[in-house]
């Protein structure tokens, strides 16, 4: 019997621990590709928004956000991705298909659920220069007055579609990009971060 193909990083060979760019002083940012992330899209069916939110509350202890926000529940996060749409995220190391299988019965008859884990790459950028790095390619305002922990946005970064959310006030940001554009997006991040020094730990 043939063995299942092992999942491979879209950044294989590039995501190497160490210090890069400017060598003097503390690195301006740290970069990481997040592994073991489960992703699924959840799109509510017509007239079922209230019931879908109730189902999420019962199963995960979280309200589905109605504005561009991130909501964290029991073992899952929901990122607003448009009216009646969310990107569900799990950090439990689920294999492809497992998050969809977990969500489908919760939202049966209320929302359509589609697995996204193998289709997107999730990256994290953190540190005092994170905003400066991202400002080189993102057309949105990341100033603390405009974009705070828990906020999310659908945007473009260096002409690549992305969803970004702020995790904390370090600041730490996470971004999901389609796997086919991950390499181009990584080049944007590392080139933008070079003048500040960047590190993979």
C-alpha positions in Angstrom: 0.0 0.0 0.0 1.3 3.4 -0.9 2.2 5.8 1.9 0.5 9.1 2.2 2.6 12.0 1.0 4.1 14.0 3.9 3.2 17.7 4.0 6.1 20.0 3.0 6.6 23.6 3.8 6.2 26.1 0.9 9.4 27.7 2.3 11.5 24.5 2.5 15.2 25.3 2.3 14.6 29.0 3.0 13.3 29.0 6.5 16.7 28.5 8.3 17.3 29.5 11.9 19.9 32.3 12.4 20.6 36.0 12.1 20.2 37.8 8.7 20.4 41.3 7.3 21.9 44.0 9.4 24.3 42.2 11.8 24.8 45.0 14.5 22.6 45.3 17.5 19.5 43.4 18.4 17.4 42.2 15.5 14.5 44.5 14.5 12.2 41.6 14.0 11.9 37.8 14.3 10.2 35.8 11.5 8.7 32.4 11.7 6.6 30.1 9.6 4.0 28.6 11.9 3.7 24.8 11.6 0.8 22.5 12.6 -1.8 25.2 11.8 -5.2 24.0 10.8 -7.3 26.4 8.7 -10.9 26.2 7.3 -13.2 28.7 5.8 -16.7 29.0 7.3 -19.4 30.8 5.3 -22.8 31.2 6.8 -25.9 30.3 4.9 -28.6 32.8 4.1 -30.6 33.7 7.2 -28.5 31.4 9.5 -26.0 33.9 11.0 -27.6 34.0 14.5 -27.9 30.2 14.7 -24.3 29.8 13.5 -23.1 32.1 16.1 -25.1 30.2 18.8 -23.5 27.0 17.6 -20.0 28.4 17.9 -20.8 29.7 21.4 -22.1 26.2 22.5 -19.2 24.3 21.0 -16.3 26.6 21.4 -17.3 29.3 23.9 -16.8 32.1 21.5 -19.0 34.5 19.6 -18.3 34.7 15.8 -17.0 38.3 15.2 -19.3 40.5 13.2 -16.5 43.1 12.5 -12.8 42.7 11.4 -11.8 41.1 14.7 -10.2 37.8 15.9 -12.1 35.8 18.5 -10.4 33.0 20.5 -12.4 30.1 21.9 -11.7 26.6 23.2 -8.9 25.3 20.9 -10.0 27.4 18.0 -9.9 31.0 16.7 -12.3 32.7 14.3 -11.0 35.6 12.1 -13.6 37.7 10.4 -13.1 37.4 6.7 -16.1 39.4 5.3 -19.8 39.6 6.2 -20.9 36.1 7.3 -17.5 34.6 6.6 -14.6 33.5 8.9 -11.3 31.9 8.7 -11.2 29.2 11.5 -7.7 28.5 12.9 -6.5 25.7 15.1 -3.0 25.4 16.6 -3.5 21.8 17.7 -1.4 20.2 15.0 -4.4 18.8 13.2 -3.7 17.0 9.9 -5.3 18.1 6.7 -9.0 17.6 6.8 -9.3 17.2 10.5 -10.4 20.8 11.2 -13.1 20.6 8.6 -14.3 17.3 10.1 -14.4 18.9 13.5 -16.3 22.0 12.3 -18.7 20.4 9.9 -21.1 18.8 12.5 -21.1 22.0 14.5 -22.3 24.1 11.6 -24.4 21.5 9.8 -27.2 23.2 8.0 -26.0 26.6 9.1 -22.7 27.3 7.3 -20.5 25.8 4.6 -17.1 24.6 5.9 -14.1 24.1 3.6 -10.6 22.9 4.6 -7.8 25.4 3.8 -4.8 24.0 5.8 -2.8 22.9 2.7 -3.7 25.9 0.7 -2.3 28.6 2.9 1.0 29.4 4.7 0.9 31.3 8.0 3.8 33.5 9.0 4.6 35.5 12.1 6.5 38.7 12.4 7.3 40.2 15.8 9.5 42.9 17.2 10.0 46.7 17.4 10.4 47.1 13.7 7.5 44.8 12.6 5.3 47.8 11.7 8.1 49.4 9.6 8.7 46.2 7.8 5.1 45.6 6.9 4.5 49.3 6.0 6.8 48.8 3.0 4.2 46.6 1.3 0.8 46.9 3.1 -1.6 49.7 2.2 -3.3 49.7 5.6 -2.6 51.7 8.7 -0.9 49.6 11.4 -0.5 52.5 13.9 -1.7 51.4 17.4 -4.5 54.0 17.2 -5.9 52.3 14.0 -4.9 48.6 14.4 -4.7 46.9 17.7 -4.4 43.4 19.2 -7.4 41.3 18.1 -7.9 43.3 14.9 -7.7 41.6 11.5 -7.8 42.8 7.9 -8.1 41.4 4.4 -5.5 43.3 2.4 -2.6 43.0 -0.1 1.0 42.9 0.8 3.5 43.5 -2.0 0.6 42.9 -4.4 -0.1 39.5 -2.7 -3.5 38.9 -1.1 -3.2 38.3 2.6 -5.1 38.2 5.8 -3.3 39.9 8.7 -4.1 39.9 12.4 -2.4 41.5 15.4 -1.6 39.1 18.3 -0.1 41.4 20.9 1.5 44.8 21.6 5.1 43.7 21.0 3.8 44.0 18.3 3.3 40.5 16.9 1.4 40.0 13.6 0.4 36.8 11.9 -0.4 36.6 8.2 -2.1 33.9 6.1 -1.2 33.9 2.4 -2.0 31.4 -0.3 0.6 28.7 -0.5 1.4 29.5 -4.2 2.5 33.0 -3.2 4.3 32.1 0.0 7.7 32.2 -1.6 7.2 35.7 -3.1 5.8 36.9 0.2 8.8 35.6 2.1 11.1 37.4 -0.2 9.2 40.6 0.5 9.4 40.2 4.2 13.1 39.3 4.3 14.1 42.1 1.9 12.0 44.6 3.9 13.5 43.5 7.2 17.1 43.4 6.0 17.9 47.0 7.1 16.8 46.3 10.6 18.2 42.8 11.0 15.9 39.8 11.2 16.2 36.5 13.0 14.6 33.0 12.8 14.9 31.3 16.2 
